[in-house]
Amino acid sequence: MKSFKLYLSENISGLKISTNTEDGFVLEGIYFPVTGSDTVLAHTHGTASFYNNEIFEPHLLEYCKRKGWGFLSFNNRGANIFNEQCGAAYEKFSDSPKDIDAWLIRLKQNGIKHVILSGHSLGTEKIANYVKNHKNDMVKSILLLAPSDTVGTQIRYENQTGKCYMNEAKTMIATNRGNELLSDRKAHAGVLPMSATAYFDFYAPGMPLEGALPFRNKNLKSFEIDCFALVPDNDHYNITSTKDYAYDLMKAGANVLICETDHDFNKFNTFKALCELMGPPLPDPQA
């Protein structure tokens, strides 16, 4: 495949913008509009990350620019471990559609009609859950970057350590302490603290996260819009195998490209992979 030069065009200026969710959260993002375009790729981060923080985002921006699309990198309420409003330690997965709705409303106010929703890691589960359970005609397709099985990762951690936090979480919720952190400050897969309410919302059986992507329930309905997925072959969060992940996604209707990289796409040409997965861009004006 042709080798592509990566650069960030000086004629696209990033704008810091914000939006308000229906339940009062203020979310920030950085927006790169393209004059005359009514299409945007809107990307959200994984656990405890934040907008414009992920190493591959310049590649997303370049791909969008060469496609003639705008690009938005946006925060969800799980930005950082803690923030003034919420953070990864306190967010409820079931609230994530409110964040996406707020950003789609903001983009519509800017004249955008067509959106490709993109997510990394936990962000892939948020956007997949959204399109499966919330109808919005603006969303034309989704892009999954390192699609995750967060429930499976938590189960693996608890099995390896012999720990289980569900009873503690239920007790705290029943005694009006649901917003307090669980006693183990690394309850979230051995990495992050988590409140009792957040833990229950993420990991109780039957909650939305369990069915976001087709890794827990093999009988989930297929994606009803175009779905594209870049699946790293060296992802330490992968609890089965790369081949299994790719198979489950393809069975659900996703277009999948397996990538020789890690969970964060370090030292990887994500731009080139997107060209292969989603179609070539317009010719390079500087070639």
C-alpha positions in Angstrom: 0.0 0.0 0.0 1.2 3.6 -0.7 3.2 5.2 2.0 1.4 8.3 3.3 3.2 11.4 4.7 1.6 12.7 7.9 1.3 16.3 8.7 -1.2 18.7 10.3 -2.4 21.3 8.0 -1.8 24.9 9.2 -5.2 26.0 7.6 -7.2 23.9 10.1 -7.4 25.6 13.5 -8.6 23.7 16.5 -11.3 25.3 18.5 -11.9 24.6 22.2 -15.6 24.0 22.6 -18.0 22.7 25.2 -21.5 21.3 25.6 -23.9 20.7 28.4 -25.6 17.3 29.1 -29.2 17.0 30.1 -28.1 16.2 33.7 -25.9 19.3 34.1 -22.4 18.1 33.2 -20.2 20.5 31.2 -18.0 18.6 28.7 -15.1 20.1 26.8 -13.5 19.1 23.4 -11.4 20.4 20.6 -13.0 20.9 17.2 -11.4 21.1 13.8 -14.1 22.3 11.4 -13.8 22.1 7.6 -15.5 24.9 5.7 -18.3 23.6 3.6 -18.4 20.1 5.1 -21.4 18.8 7.0 -19.6 15.6 8.1 -17.5 15.1 11.3 -15.7 12.3 12.9 -16.3 12.7 16.6 -13.9 10.7 18.8 -14.1 10.0 22.5 -11.4 8.6 24.8 -11.0 5.5 27.0 -10.9 5.1 30.8 -9.5 8.1 32.7 -8.1 9.7 29.5 -9.3 13.0 28.0 -9.8 14.8 24.8 -6.7 15.3 22.5 -4.7 13.0 24.7 -4.5 9.8 22.8 -1.3 9.3 20.7 -3.2 8.4 17.5 -5.4 11.5 17.4 -3.2 13.4 14.9 -3.6 10.5 12.6 -7.4 10.7 13.0 -7.3 14.4 12.3 -5.2 13.9 9.2 -7.5 11.2 7.8 -10.5 13.5 8.4 -8.8 16.5 6.7 -7.9 14.4 3.7 -11.5 13.0 3.6 -12.9 16.6 3.7 -14.5 15.9 7.2 -14.3 17.9 10.4 -12.8 16.3 13.5 -13.9 16.5 17.1 -12.1 15.1 20.1 -14.4 15.2 23.0 -14.5 14.5 26.7 -17.0 12.2 28.3 -17.8 12.4 32.0 -15.2 9.8 32.7 -12.3 12.1 31.8 -9.3 11.7 34.2 -9.6 9.6 37.3 -11.2 12.5 39.2 -12.6 15.8 37.9 -14.7 18.5 39.4 -17.9 16.9 38.2 -17.2 13.2 38.0 -14.2 11.3 36.5 -13.5 7.6 35.9 -13.8 6.7 39.6 -17.4 7.9 39.8 -18.9 7.7 36.3 -21.8 5.4 35.5 -21.6 3.6 32.2 -25.4 3.9 31.9 -25.1 7.7 31.8 -22.7 7.7 28.8 -25.5 8.1 26.2 -26.2 11.5 27.7 -22.7 12.7 26.9 -23.0 11.5 23.3 -26.4 13.1 22.9 -25.0 16.4 24.2 -22.2 16.4 21.6 -24.5 15.5 18.8 -26.8 18.4 19.7 -23.7 20.6 19.8 -22.6 19.5 16.3 -26.0 19.9 14.9 -26.0 23.5 16.1 -22.8 23.9 14.1 -24.6 22.7 10.9 -23.3 19.1 11.0 -25.6 16.5 9.5 -23.4 13.4 9.3 -21.3 11.9 12.2 -18.9 9.1 12.4 -18.7 8.2 16.1 -15.2 7.0 17.1 -14.0 5.6 20.5 -10.9 4.1 22.0 -11.0 1.3 24.6 -13.9 1.9 27.0 -15.0 4.6 24.5 -15.7 1.8 22.0 -18.2 0.3 24.3 -19.8 3.7 24.9 -20.4 4.4 21.3 -21.5 0.8 20.5 -24.0 0.9 23.3 -25.2 4.2 22.1 -25.9 3.2 18.5 -27.5 -0.1 19.6 -30.0 1.5 22.0 -30.4 5.1 20.9 -31.6 6.1 17.5 -30.0 9.2 16.1 -30.1 9.7 12.3 -27.0 11.9 12.4 -24.8 8.9 13.3 -23.9 7.2 10.0 -21.1 4.8 11.2 -18.9 4.0 14.1 -15.1 3.4 14.4 -13.8 1.1 17.2 -10.2 1.6 18.1 -8.9 -1.2 20.4 -12.5 -2.5 21.2 -12.6 -3.6 24.8 -14.3 -6.2 27.0 -14.2 -4.2 30.2 -16.5 -6.6 32.1 -14.2 -9.5 31.0 -11.1 -7.6 32.1 -12.7 -7.0 35.6 -13.7 -10.7 35.9 -10.1 -11.8 35.0 -8.7 -9.4 37.6 -11.0 -10.6 40.3 -10.4 -14.2 39.5 -6.6 -13.7 39.5 -6.7 -11.9 42.9 -9.5 -13.8 44.6 -11.2 -10.5 45.2 -14.9 -9.6 44.6 -16.4 -6.2 45.3 -20.1 -6.7 44.5 -21.2 -7.4 48.1 -19.3 -4.4 49.4 -20.8 -2.2 46.7 -24.3 -3.4 47.4 -23.9 -2.8 51.1 -22.5 0.7 50.6 -25.4 1.5 48.3 -28.0 0.2 50.7 -26.5 2.4 53.5 -26.5 5.6 51.4 -22.7 5.4 50.8 -22.9 4.6 47.1 -20.9 7.7 46.1 -18.0 6.7 48.4 -15.0 4.8 47.0 -14.7 1.1 47.5 -12.1 0.1 50.2 -9.6 -1.2 47.6 -8.3 1.9 45.8 -7.5 -0.2 42.8 -10.8 -2.0 42.6 -11.2 -1.1 38.9 -9.2 -3.9 37.3 -6.2 -3.3 39.6 -5.7 0.1 38.2 -8.1 2.7 39.5 -10.4 3.5 42.5 -14.1 3.2 41.9 -17.2 4.2 43.8 -19.7 1.6 44.9 -22.4 3.0 42.6 -20.0 3.1 39.6 -18.9 -0.4 40.3 -22.5 -1.7 40.5 -23.5 0.2 37.3 -20.5 -1.2 35.4 -20.4 -4.8 36.6 -23.8 -6.0 38.0 -25.3 -8.6 35.7 -27.7 -7.3 33.1 -26.3 -3.7 33.1 -25.7 -2.0 29.7 -21.9 -2.4 29.7 -22.2 -6.2 29.5 -24.0 -6.1 26.2 -22.2 -3.2 24.5 -19.9 -5.3 22.3 -20.4 -9.0 21.3 -17.7 -10.4 23.7 -19.9 -11.4 26.7 -23.1 -12.3 24.8 -22.4 -14.0 21.5 -26.1 -13.6 20.5 -26.2 -9.8 20.5 -27.9 -8.3 17.5 -25.7 -7.1 14.7 -24.8 -3.5 14.2 -27.5 -1.7 12.1 -25.1 0.9 10.7 -21.6 0.5 9.3 -19.0 -0.4 11.9 -15.2 -0.4 11.5 -12.7 -1.8 14.0 -9.0 -1.6 14.4 -8.0 -4.6 16.6 -4.5 -4.6 18.0 -2.7 -8.0 18.0 -0.8 -7.1 21.2 -3.5 -5.8 23.5 -2.9 -6.5 27.1 -6.6 -6.0 27.9 -7.6 -8.7 25.5 -8.7 -11.6 27.6 -9.1 -14.3 24.9 -7.3 -13.9 21.5 -7.0 -11.4 18.8 -8.6 -13.9 16.4 -11.6 -14.4 18.8 -12.1 -10.7 19.2 -12.0 -10.2 15.4 -14.4 -13.1 14.8 -16.9 -11.9 17.3 -16.9 -8.4 15.8 -17.2 -9.6 12.2 -20.0 -11.9 13.2 -21.8 -8.8 14.5 -21.3 -7.1 11.1 -18.1 -5.1 11.7 -15.4 -4.5 9.2 -12.2 -5.5 11.0 -8.5 -4.9 10.5 -6.0 -6.6 12.8 -3.1 -4.3 13.5 0.4 -5.1 14.6 0.4 -2.8 17.6 -0.6 -2.4 21.3 -3.7 -1.2 23.0 -2.7 2.5 22.6 -1.4 2.2 19.0 2.1 3.2 20.0 4.5 3.6 17.0 1.8 2.6 14.6 0.6 4.3 11.5 -3.1 4.6 12.3 -3.6 6.9 9.3 -2.5 4.2 6.9 -4.7 1.6 8.7 -7.7 3.8 8.4 -7.1 4.2 4.7 -7.1 0.4 4.3 -10.1 -0.1 6.5 -12.4 2.8 5.6 -11.2 3.8 2.2 -8.5 6.0 0.7 -8.5 9.7 1.3 -8.4 12.5 -1.2 -5.0 13.0 -2.9 -2.3 14.6 -0.7 -2.1 18.3 -1.8 1.5 18.4 -0.7 2.6 15.2 -2.5 
